[in-house]
């Protein structure tokens, strides 16, 4: 799907994010968005990678030179302990019991961002996102590589997590821009 031919709103927003990221319009005209067998979107034959997420009226796109995963989740009422018992590991369930819905959405957003990074989605192989001391992890391993999970504060009632290759000690730069679309 080319930039000027898009008929999918999500793809149109990805192209707009790429424009904001600094991709020249003439390059956007030749870029095509495809999807892996598992459904992860990517630019064909282009050096920038991206991840998209939405929750209610918030839409977000993370772009960079390497693989990335992003999730945004509004904190809203739900049966979080029941959901955690079904999908989360034991330490994660304990974290939710201690931290309530806020803790539930911390872990949910981390799992979503990681699943988007790997391309396996929420139900793919998942590491524990809570360490043996009961704290959220900031790094996990995937196929022998260190991945960082960064909580990005955008709003008090919104969880946002980015997942990318590298250590939090590496020189990582993020440009966060919020625009109403």
C-alpha positions in Angstrom: 0.0 0.0 0.0 1.6 3.3 -1.1 1.4 6.5 0.8 -1.0 8.3 -1.6 -3.2 5.2 -2.1 -3.8 4.2 1.5 -7.4 3.2 2.4 -6.6 1.9 5.9 -6.8 4.6 8.6 -4.1 2.8 10.7 -1.7 2.8 7.7 -2.5 6.4 7.0 -1.5 7.2 10.6 1.7 5.2 10.3 2.6 7.2 7.2 1.8 10.5 9.0 4.0 9.3 11.9 6.8 8.6 9.5 6.5 12.1 8.0 6.7 13.6 11.5 9.7 11.3 12.2 11.4 13.0 9.3 10.9 10.7 6.3 10.8 12.9 3.2 7.4 12.8 1.4 9.1 11.6 -1.9 10.4 8.5 0.0 6.9 7.9 1.6 5.5 7.7 -1.9 7.5 4.5 -2.6 7.1 2.8 0.8 4.8 -0.2 1.1 3.4 -1.5 4.4 3.3 -5.3 4.6 2.6 -7.8 7.5 4.4 -10.8 8.7 2.5 -14.2 8.9 1.7 -13.3 12.6 0.3 -9.9 11.5 3.2 -7.6 12.6 3.2 -4.6 10.2 6.5 -3.4 8.6 7.8 -1.2 5.8 9.0 -3.2 2.9 12.6 -2.5 1.8 12.9 0.5 4.1 15.3 1.0 7.1 12.8 2.4 9.6 10.8 0.0 11.8 7.7 0.8 13.7 5.1 -0.4 16.2 1.5 0.9 16.6 -0.9 0.8 19.5 -4.2 2.3 20.4 -6.5 2.5 23.4 -9.9 4.3 23.3 -9.2 7.6 21.5 -5.3 7.4 21.9 -3.2 6.2 19.0 0.5 5.9 19.2 3.4 4.9 16.9 7.0 4.2 17.9 9.6 4.4 15.1 13.3 3.7 15.0 16.2 2.2 13.2 15.7 -1.2 14.9 12.9 -3.5 15.9 10.5 -2.1 18.5 7.3 -2.8 20.3 4.8 -0.3 21.8 1.6 -0.5 23.8 -0.7 2.1 25.3 -3.5 1.2 27.7 -6.0 3.4 29.4 -6.5 2.3 33.0 -10.2 1.3 33.2 -12.3 -0.9 35.5 -12.0 -4.6 34.8 -11.8 -7.9 36.6 -8.0 -7.6 36.7 -7.3 -10.3 39.3 -9.3 -12.8 37.3 -7.6 -11.8 34.1 -4.2 -11.9 35.7 -4.9 -15.4 37.1 -5.6 -16.6 33.5 -2.7 -14.9 31.7 0.0 -13.9 34.1 2.8 -15.8 35.8 2.8 -16.3 39.6 5.0 -13.4 40.5 3.0 -11.2 38.1 -0.2 -12.3 39.9 1.3 -11.4 43.3 2.3 -8.0 41.9 -1.3 -7.4 40.8 -2.6 -8.4 44.2 -0.2 -5.8 45.8 -0.6 -3.0 43.3 -4.2 -3.4 42.1 -5.4 -2.3 38.7 -2.5 0.1 38.3 -0.1 -2.9 38.6 -2.3 -5.0 36.3 -2.0 -2.5 33.5 1.7 -2.1 34.1 2.2 -5.7 33.3 -0.4 -5.9 30.6 1.3 -3.0 28.7 4.7 -4.7 29.1 3.4 -8.0 27.8 1.8 -6.2 24.8 4.9 -4.2 23.9 7.1 -7.3 24.2 4.7 -9.3 22.0 4.7 -6.6 19.4 8.5 -6.5 19.5 8.8 -10.3 18.9 5.9 -10.3 16.4 4.4 -13.2 18.4 1.7 -11.1 20.0 0.2 -11.3 23.5 -0.1 -15.1 23.5 3.4 -15.9 22.3 6.2 -17.0 24.6 6.4 -14.5 27.5 9.1 -14.0 30.1 8.1 -13.0 33.7 7.9 -9.2 34.0 8.3 -9.2 37.7 11.6 -10.2 39.3 12.1 -12.4 42.4 12.0 -9.3 44.7 8.6 -8.4 43.4 9.6 -5.4 41.2 8.9 -4.8 37.6 11.8 -5.7 35.3 13.3 -3.2 33.0 15.1 -5.8 30.8 14.3 -9.3 29.4 16.2 -11.6 27.1 14.9 -12.6 23.7 16.9 -15.0 21.5 20.1 -14.1 23.3 19.6 -10.4 23.1 18.8 -7.9 25.9 15.6 -6.0 25.4 14.7 -3.0 27.4 11.2 -2.1 28.6 10.6 1.6 29.2 7.6 3.0 30.9 6.7 6.3 29.2 4.5 8.6 31.2 2.0 10.4 29.0 -1.1 10.8 31.2 -2.0 9.7 34.7 -4.7 7.3 33.5 -2.6 5.8 30.6 0.1 3.2 30.6 2.6 3.3 27.8 5.5 0.9 27.4 8.2 0.8 24.7 10.3 -2.4 24.0 13.5 -2.2 22.1 16.9 -3.9 21.7 19.6 -2.6 24.0 20.3 -1.8 27.6 18.9 1.1 29.5 22.5 2.1 30.0 23.0 2.4 26.2 22.7 5.8 24.6 19.0 5.6 23.7 17.1 8.6 22.5 13.3 9.0 22.4 11.3 11.8 20.8 7.8 11.6 22.2 5.3 13.7 20.4 1.6 13.8 21.1 -0.6 15.1 18.3 -4.4 15.0 18.1 -5.5 13.2 15.0 
